[in-house]
């Protein structure tokens, strides 16, 4: 009994000591300063941007989301998050992130261009045109924005305006072969087929890409007089990118009905049967939207 009383006395004394303010155990939680939070968020944001460059948009989006939680008033971090979400097809989330970024810095042209890209991906060309025009007021020498404007005009079926936009893009950047290729696509649909062929040939002096290669082959085949060249170009094009054997892929690349029909006629040639079958077997196209 005496031992129990001693133990009870010791425990009681300990309990009293625990509740005494001078002896209380206070959990220690380190709270970083605003400067430290800002430095951490910038570092995380840079890592997210590097992941984007490495082709890892979902991982980039996760890091960028952490960065904006640490520093929600930095539009650069929201921009990185929006880009990562856009590349990983999180279009709704990307729109929200861009809205936050634009609220912080409405005069940054890139934010308007990025929002236009989302509108284009969502097949809202009227909205994209409006956004691109606003961005070009802020950055009038942006060749990529004129290229996107041309694509939006194609979706609006406004081919003269599309051609003008693509020509503005190559005026700013003569090596911009994608814009030159799209000039040829538009010209072909407008009935200016010889000029389209001239521009596709010019594209191939800049980049030996399968898309203008196949389009040129189809145009040459339709015009006649260069059959062997057309067949050779078609074989090389489908070997380089078999997805172009698929009409739906052509549609996504904004090929108009006339060049698609010319391509279909070319690919019916018996000399291309093996090439076409091989391309159909190897095609890996998936709709990007």
Secondary structure, 3 states (H helix, E strand, C coil): CHHHHHHHHHHHHHHHHHHCHHHCCCCCCCCCCHHHHHHHHHHHHHHHHHHHHCCCHHHHHHHHHHHHHHCCCCHHHHHHHHHHHHHCCCHHHHHHHHHHHHHHCCCCHHHHHHHHHHHHHCCCHHHHHHHHHHHHHHCCCCHHHHHHHHHHHHHCCCHHHHHHHHHHHHHHCCCCHHHHHHHHHHHHHCCCHHHHHHHHHHHHHHCCCHHHHHHHHHHHHHHCCCHHHHHHHHHHHHHHCHHHHCHHHHHHCCCCHHHHHHHHHHHCCHHHHHHHHHHHHHCCCCCCC
